[in-house]
């Protein structure tokens, strides 16, 4: 009997060791897939389904000139800060950490939308559905549309900052030219007056640009490519689009 046990125990030990090794190899990969699935998601197409909003609706701040949004996600999550890097693989946790004041919770109470923002503000009022988007709290938001590179060829301008309406502050003016062959030139000028001191700087970049879904990628002639969230406004031809917080309007 003891001889049988001496043969069985090593076999069991070898099986246990092999099983443990397999777990050690597979488990981290499974965790990585699970973490990836939890953390990243595709933002749904914008719409109001059975009275419930979902996805991205975009607008422009009259105070700062920035592109702003209402982005509704399941589980009562909402943000008014346009995510950077596109909407196909959105990391809510990272976005909330970076923009906690502009993120919050939402719920529908009949036809009333209530949003509690991270900065302590609460917005509540009727949600009005429009053919091209929604209206909430006195502001209209548009559903983004798809647009090809050809559709946005031309000259575009955007301006945002803390002195858009005048006075002391810093503004950023952007001029973007996109050629039908995918070449671009982006000139960005920053200037203004703070504490009585005026300053200005300008940077111009050239390179190639590509569009895929809600992501626009700029690859400069020297330097690394950068991905941005691309949200065209409805229209034929397209008359405006946002690149992250910059709301560009057509100039020619």
C-alpha positions, 0 to 999 in steps of 0.5 A, a space after each residue: 500500500 505504501 508503494 502505491 501511495 508513493 507513486 500516486 502522490 508524486 503524480 498528484 503533485 505533478 498535476 497540481 504543479 501543472 495546474 498551478 502553472 496553467 493558472 499563472 499563465 492564463 489568469 493575468 491574460 484573463 484579467 487584462 481582457 476583463 479589465 479592458 472590457 470594463 474600462 473601454 467602451 464604444 460610445 453609442 450613436 446619439 439619439 433619444 430612444 423611448 424618451 431616454 437619451 444616449 450617446 454624444 450631443 455637441 454644442 458651443 459655449 457662448 462664454 468660452 467658444 469651446 466645443 461642449 457636449 452632453 454625453 450620455 452613457 448607460 448606468 446614469 453616467 454623463 459628461 459635458 467635457 468632450 473626450 479626447 482621442 475619439 469615441 470608439 474606445 472610451 475610457 470612462 474611468 480615466 475621463 472621470 478622473 481627469 474631468 470630475 467636475 464636468 462629469 456626473 450622474 443623470 436620470 429621467 423623471 418622466 420627461 424631465 432630465 436631472 443631472 448632478 454634476 461633479 462640481 455640485 451643480 444640479 441641472 433639471 428641466 424638460 428634455 426637448 427632442 429636435 430633428 437634429 438633436 436635443 434642447 436642455 436647460 436653454 441650450 441646443 445640442 446637435 447629433 454629430 454626423 459622419 463626414 469624409 475627409 473630402 467633405 471637410 476639405 477647405 479653410 476652417 477657423 476656431 477661437 476659444 479662451 477666457 476673453 472671447 467677449 473682450 477684457 483680460 484673459 487668454 484666447 487661442 485662435 486656430 486656422 486649419 487648412 485641409 487639402 483634398 489629398 489629405 495634407 493639412 496646415 494648422 496655425 495656432 495663435 495664443 495671446 491676451 492680457 493677464 494682470 496688465 501684461 500682454 503676450 502672444 505666441 504662434 505655432 504652425 504645423 503641417 502634415 497629413 490627416 486621416 478621418 475614421 468614424 469619430 476619430 481624426 488623426 494628425 500626423 505632422 511632418 516631424 513628430 508623432 501622430 495625435 488622435 482627436 475626437 472628431 464631431 461634424 455638425 449636420 449640414 451639406 456641405 459640412 459647415 462646422 466640426 469640433 476637434 476635441 474642444 475646438 469648434 471649427 467653422 468653414 471660412 471658404 
